[in-house]
Amino acid sequence: MYEHDILIIGAGLAGLRAAVEGVRNGMNVGVISKVHPVRSHSNAAQGGINAPLTDRGDDWEDHAYDTIKGSDFLADQDAVEIMSREAGESVIELERMGVIFSRGDDGKLGTRRFGGQKIARTFFVGAITGSAILHVLFEQSIKYGLNVYEEWFVTKLLIEEGKCCGVIALDIKTGELYVIRAKSVIIAAGGAGRVFEPSTNAIICTGDGLALAWQAGAAVMDMEMIQYHPTTLAGTGILMSEAARGEGAYLLNSDGDRFMEKYAPEYMELASRDVVSRSEQTEINEGRGIDGNVLLDLRHLGRKYIESRLGYLQEVGVEFMGIDLAEQPIPIRPGMHYIMGGIKTDVNGATSVDGLYAAGECANVSVHGANRLGANSLLDTVVFGRRAADHATNYVKNIKHVNLDASYLENEKKRLQSIIDRKNGERPAIVRNEMANSMTLGIGVFRNQKTMEKAINDISGIRDRVKNISIDRKGAVFNTDLIFALELEFMTDVAWSIVHSAISRKESRGAHFRTDITTRDDKNWLKHILVSKDNESKNGVKVETLPVNITKWEPVERQY
């Protein structure tokens, strides 16, 4: 049996930042990841990380307000204040760890402007910011001799007397199941993009952490808030970073018009992501698209500027579309990108289950509300990853390891073997694809009562079908068929929480835009929606609401 003071599920930015802090605090820390740490999806974050630095004439309150406005006033303002106050110090610390941020001609850290903000406060490393930070944090983990369970898959959280006390995990390399005892567990397992198709997310983003917490009884919050990124490449869904628009790219319709002037005359292409995505989709729906897309135009920036500041996007354009961005615009459309909702936590990452924490995209500390500003996601991971580790450190000082019953492991072995032994069932890939397409149709850029009810019916049927899926591979070593089946079980739990959360919100706010109720209703719906597993109810879901924490910024109409 393995054991740690703090066990972290996930080795992306939130997980590794928490791990580094935990080791610095003198804790015995373990990190468990189903992929090599630098293959975590944080690797794909392109554009940058926000931070208001006072020596740049910026102020944390300005960043906080932009974040709250971007959230359509659903973010908890106390949490946003913490993130904005700690942003500058967090970014400078990353730079001192070794992140080679881009610099201007004056030698100072360079910035670009991202959507929903009037000030250029986004620090970046070309268009590979996430990868650069991830590699540096992985280097830090090596420096501290961190225990990493690489290519292990967590199948279950262990809860004793209401406290999280470890996990059961599968060593993918051998097929063996193990109990890992922990005085506290931090879930930092990333998002759930592959619950939808298409998505900018990697194939590994299957909502494992969200589902593990859901099954353990923790509440998830604002799951209806699904971010569609405005610029994903036609045909592939590859992300064309907001950095392009931050550097001055235009959006054009089939008539060659910069249509954002119509929808957001002040901010244009740098309005909030939900506004830009809806604007694009409206142009497409009304017949001013090109084969279901609009165009991203960088030609006016010039080849030298494009290749020096946006070289990665130039490579993507040429390799995947045969398009030289200096010569012609490239077709893009909105694509599922990020989930603002997640495991409900306080500002220290603590969930409703003692000893269980969450940080990063799988968590909802409530800094993104109904719409996340670009470049706030990386900031979220490093600020609240560190805070979760600090709080867990204090928690475990008075906690002893629990003696776990051997039946936990034996029962889980039987469960997994039953999946392997099934015959003549549907293949996981078929069911998974139907689920993801149903979610995109039902919980899309635009949604209404009818589409959401159909999504609930579809997912209900899919949950029944998942119980009978079968896999072809029967061996123990690297049985990726089994992993895909387990991921599908997790994804259907996440989908179930999303559809019930969405149909409960009787207004339009941020990313949740209903064509049958088009206005925001602060009187009745300035509140969070919490859903949790409830075995006593007919649909297995308990729905509750929670007030939004407002400190100083009263909600106003959001205009860009």
DRENLOSE-684074 format. One record per residue (C-alpha): residue in one letter; x, y, z. Coordinates in steps of 0.2 Angstrom, whole numbers, plus 5000, padded with zeros to 4 digits. Layout:
N
aXYZ
...
***
This chain:
560
m500050005000
y500650174996
e500350335007
h500550525007
d500050675016
i499350755001
l498950654985
i498650764969
i497550694955
g498250774939
a499950844934
g499450994924
l499751174930
a498551174945
g499251004950
l501051034949
r500851204957
a500051124971
a501350994972
v502751114972
e501951214986
g501551054996
v503350994995
r503951165000
n502851155016
g503750995021
m502350875016
n502450705008
v501650734992
g501150614978
v500550664960
i499550544950
s499250564931
k498550454917
v499850534906
h501650594907
p501550764916
v502050874901
r500750784891
s499450864902
h498150974893
s498951134901
n500251104888
a498951164875
a498651334883
q499251464870
g498951644873
g499551704890
i499251734908
n498451894915
a499151994929
p498952174934
l500652254938
t500652414947
d502252474939
r501352464922
g500052584928
d498852444931
d497852404946
w497152244953
e495352314955
d495352354936
h495752174933
a494452114946
y493052214938
d493452164920
t493451984927
i491752004936
k490952094921
g491651964909
s490751834921
d489151924918
f489151954937
l489051774941
a490851764948
d490951774967
q491851934970
d492851884986
a493651744976
v494051864961
e494851994973
i495951854979
m496451804962
s496751984956
r497752034971
e498851884970
a499051884951
g500651994950
e501651904963
s501151734955
v501751784938
i503351854944
e503651694954
l503451594938
e504651704929
r505951684943
m505651494942
g506251504924
v504751544913
i505551634898
f504151764896
s504251864880
r504952034882
g504852204873
d506152314866
d506452394883
g506952224890
k505352224901
l504052084901
g502952104886
t501052104886
r499652084874
r497852134876
f496551994878
g494652004876
g493552094888
q494952204894
k495452374889
i497252354896
a498652244889
r498952144905
t499251974897
f501051904899
f501451774886
v502751654879
g502451674860
a500851564858
i501551424869
t501251494886
g500451344894
s501851234888
a503151344894
i502451364912
l502051174912
h503851124908
v504551244921
l503451174935
f503850994930
e505751044931
q505351114949
s504450944953
i506050854948
k507150974958
y506050934974
g506050744970
l504150734969
n503350564969
v502450554952
y501350404948
e501450424929
e500150334918
w499050284933
f497150304932
v496150344947
t494550244947
k493750284964
l493950404979
l493950324996
i492850405009
e492750345027
e491650435040
g491350575028
k493250605025
c494250585009
c495650465014
g496450404998
v496050334981
i496050164971
a497050184956
l497550074941
d499350064935
i499050064917
k500749994913
t500349834923
g498549824924
e498649814943
l497449904955
y498149984971
v497550084986
i498450244989
r498150315006
a498150505009
k497750625023
s497050735009
v496750734991
i496750874979
i495850854962
a496750944948
a496250834934
g495750964921
g494150994911
a492850894902
g492950954884
r492650784876
v490950774884
f490650884868
e491150864850
p491950944842
s493151024856
t494751114857
n495250994871
a496350844870
i495650674870
i496150644888
c494950784894
t493550674900
g493050754916
d493750614927
g494050724942
l492350804941
a491550634941
l492550564955
a492050704966
w490250684960
q490250504965
a490950544982
g489550664986
a490350834982
a489250964974
v489651034957
m489151214953
d488651314937
m488951164926
e487851244912
m489151374909
i490151294894
q491351414885
y491351404866
h492951484860
p492651604845
t494151544834
t494351354831
l494951294815
a493651234802
g493651044800
t494851004814
g494351114829
i496151164833
l496251314843
m496751474834
s497251574850
e496451734856
a498251804854
a497851824836
r496451954840
g497452024854
e498852064841
g497552144830
a496752014819
y495052044811
l493451944810
l492551944793
n490951874786
s490651824768
d490352004763
g492052054769
d491352154784
r492052164801
f490452114808
m490952134827
e490652324824
k488852284824
y488852174840
a490252254851
p490652424843
e491852474857
y492852314860
m492552244842
e493552074841
l494052084859
a492352074867
s492151934879
r492151764872
d490351724874
v489851884865
v491051854850
s490551664848
r488651714848
s489051854835
e489951734824
q488551604825
t487251734821
e488251784806
i488351594801
n486451564805
e485851714795
g486851664779
r488351774780
g489551634784
i490651534772
d490251344773
g489751364792
n491251474796
v491851654797
l493551714793
l495051764804
d496051894794
l497851934799
r498551994782
h498652174787
l499852134801
g501152084789
r502251924787
k503651974798
y502452024813
i501451864811
e502951754811
s503851834825
r502351854837
l501151714830
g502251594822
y501351444829
l499751494822
q500551524805
e501251344806
v499451274810
g498751374795
v499951304783
e500051124790
f498151094792
m497351204779
g498751254767
i498451434771
d499751564773
l499051684785
a500051824778
e499151794761
q497351754765
p496151734779
i495751574787
p494051494791
i493551474809
r492051444820
p491551434838
g492051274847
m491851204864
h493351254874
y493151264893
i491951224907
m491751374919
g490751254931
g491651124942
i491851054959
k491151184971
t492551244982
d492951384994
v494351514991
n495551384998
g495051244987
a494051145000
t492551054995
s491050995005
v491950835008
d493250845022
g495050815016
l494550834998
y495150984988
a495051044970
a495951164959
g496051214941
e494751194927
c493951044936
a493551164951
n492351304953
v493051434966
s491951544956
v493151664948
h492451634930
g490551644933
a489551634917
n491051674905
r492951664908
l494051794901
g495551734890
a497151714900
n496251704917
s496251514916
l498151494919
l498051624933
d496751524941
t497751364941
v499351444949
v498451554962
f497151424968
g498351274965
r499551354978
r498151404990
a497351224990
a499051154994
d499351275008
h497651245016
a497851055014
t499551065023
n498651145038
y497251015037
v498350865037
k499350915052
n497950855064
i497450695053
k498050525054
h497950385041
v496450285041
n496550095041
l495550045025
d494549885023
a495249765010
s493549755003
y493749924994
l495049854983
e494249684980
n492649764975
e493449874963
k494449734955
k492749644953
r491949794945
l493349814932
q493449634928
s491549634925
i491849764911
i493249664904
d492249504904
r490649574895
k490349514878
n489349574863
g488949744870
e489149914861
r490949984858
p491350134870
a491850244855
i490050234847
v489150274863
r490450414867
n490250494850
e488350494851
m488450574868
a489550714863
n488550754848
s486950764858
m487750874871
t488350994857
l486651004849
g485751024866
i486951134876
g487651234862
v488151414858
f486251434858
r485051324868
n483151324873
q481951214883
k481651094868
t483551064864
m483951044883
e482450924886
k483050814871
a484850814878
i484150754895
n483250614886
d484750574875
i485950564890
s484750464900
g484750334886
i486650334885
r486850314903
d485850144902
r486850094887
v488550124895
k488049984908
n488149864894
i489649914884
s491049784880
i492849794875
d493849684864
r495549694873
k495549574888
g497349584894
a498049684908
v499549774901
f499149944893
n497249904891
t496750064884
d495049994879
l494749974898
i495250154901
f494150224887
a492650124895
l493050194912
e493250374905
l491550354896
e490750314913
f491450474920
m490950574905
t489150524906
d489050574925
v489750744920
a488550764905
w487050714917
s487550854929
i487750984914
v486050954907
h485150964923
s486051124928
a485651194911
i483851164911
s483651234928
r484251414924
k482751504917
e483751654910
s485151694898
r486751744906
g488551734899
a488851574890
h487051504894
f486051594881
r484251534879
t483351584863
d481751554872
i482251674887
t483451794880
t483651914895
r484651914911
d483651904926
d484551964941
k483051974952
n482751784951
w484351714944
l485851804951
k486351644960
h487351484957
i486551314953
l487251174963
v486950994958
s487450834967
k487150654966
d485550594975
n485150414975
e483450444982
s482750554968
k482050484952
n483350554941
g484850534953
v485150724954
k484850854968
v484751034962
e485051184974
t485451364972
l486751474981
p486851664982
v488251754972
n489551844984
i489552024980
t490752134988
k490852304979
w490252294961
e488452294959
p487752204943
v487452314928
e487052284910
r488552214901
q489052304886
y490552294875
***
